[in-house]
Amino acid sequence: MFKSQCLLLCLCYVIISAYGNAVPFIDKCEWKDQACIKKSAQKAIPSFANGLPEYGVKALDPININKVSLEESGLSLTFEEFKVVGLSKVKILSVDRDEAPTYIKLELECPIDVTGTYTASGQLLFVPIEGHGPFQVKTNNIYIWVKAAVSTVDGSDGEKHWKIGKFEYTYEAKTKTLLDFKNLFNGDKNKAAPIEKILDENWSELMKLFAKPIISKVIHEIKDDIQSFVKAVPSKDLEV
């Protein structure tokens, strides 16, 4: 759930920073000036995360999601009315680019805190699970590596606009992640103990599992914001 949020949000920061200063919170950079792009993108993060209604960009910190579900390996899991906090604190570690065709490569670090309501049944790593109540997933350090294609298209206004294309990514949670699910087995502590142990000891594997129902929703939310921005601002107003 976390990797896609961070990588798409940071990708937007990097693209905007690389091409200009048409908006007041962006320092103008050239593509070849990697240090400038990184510095400018980092500076822009709080403004972009808070939302830019003048460009059709919704706030991305927090992100509120109504409902997503997962059915896999005997596990039925639903997250409802949950909130994702932390994208305004993304740290961009490195930026690189490759031309002909144009790609952006970046490395970033994300702190994420997700809270909401869960409903679970079936099995988790072959252990019975059942529960409904509050949940929290919190981590201070997820590292993400992404490669994304960037192209130029004709806009409806007759101007050239930037467009984000195919992207690839990998990620690694390098510090222990809190996976806290309340009211397992309707509060029966004896039945809940095996699941709580799994959540504590297998957090890295479970991060990937729990991410599956949320990734597509988060991508849709953030990519809509990115496309709204580049649709509103022609490349001639951003490009050096």
C-alpha positions, 0 to 999 in steps of 0.5 A: 500500500505504501510503495506506490503512494510514495513513488508516484508522489515523488515522481511528480515532484521530480518531473515538475522540478526538472522542468521549470518554475511556472509555479511559485514553490518550484526552483527552475532546473535543467535536466542535466543538473541532478543536484538542482532537481533533487533540491527543488523536488524536496522543497516542493513536497510540502506544498504539493502534499497539501494540495494545489486546487488551482491546478486541480491537485487534491491533498495527498497527506492524508489520503483517505480511502473508503474500502479495499479488499483482498482474497488470497491464499485462504485469507479474506481481508477488508480495510475500510475508512482508512487514512494514510499519513506521511507523504509530506515527509518523503525524502528524495535520496537520489535522482537520475535520468536517461534520454532517448527515450526519456526515463526518470530514476529515483530513490526515496524514503517514506515514513507511513502511518495507516489507520482505519477499520479492518475485517479479517477471516480465513487463514494468515500464513496457515493460522486461523484468523478472525477479527473486526476492529481498528488497525494500524500499520506504521513504518519509518523507513521504506526505501523505494527505487523507481524507473518511469517513462516521461513523454510529451503529448498534445493537449486539448488546448493545442499546447504540448504537455508532459505525460507519465507512462510506464513505471517499474519499481522495487522496494524494501522495508528496512526497519520493523513495521508495526502491524496492530490489529485490535479485537482479533477473535472478538477479544479472545487473547488466547486465540489472538496470540498466534496471530499477534506473533505472526504479525510481529515476526513476519512484518516484512512478508505481510507488508507485501501481502497487505499492500495488494488490495490498496496499491491500485486504489492509491495509484489511481488517486495519486496519478489523477493528481499528477495528470491534473497538474501536467494537464493544467500546465503546458510544458512550455511554461515549465521547461527551461 
